[in-house]
């Protein structure tokens, strides 16, 4: 898990739960939205992501994080349709590039 976040690049991370229907519904949309944005997508089950949950203060699943170099710079919680995710990712990436 550490190796994934040692890269300086930007990625989209979903933290979900095995018994969470919204998490399973979100995963393909999040993966496709990340693909369209040209960034990697990673999924971690909450039961196996204790370190990330603590470090990123995850209070609920599903949670999405845009991350660069292991540090989140944007987060969203709950299910969102793919179209909304694509807009959110594009906006947050631009905001991050602009230093906001």
PyMOL commands that set and color helices and strands:
alter all, ss='L'
color gray80, all
select helices_A, chain A and resi 3-5+21-37+46-48+50-56+82-97
alter helices_A, ss='H'
color red, helices_A
select strands_A, chain A and resi 10-16+40-45+63-68+71-77
alter strands_A, ss='S'
color yellow, strands_A
deselect
rebuild
show_as cartoon
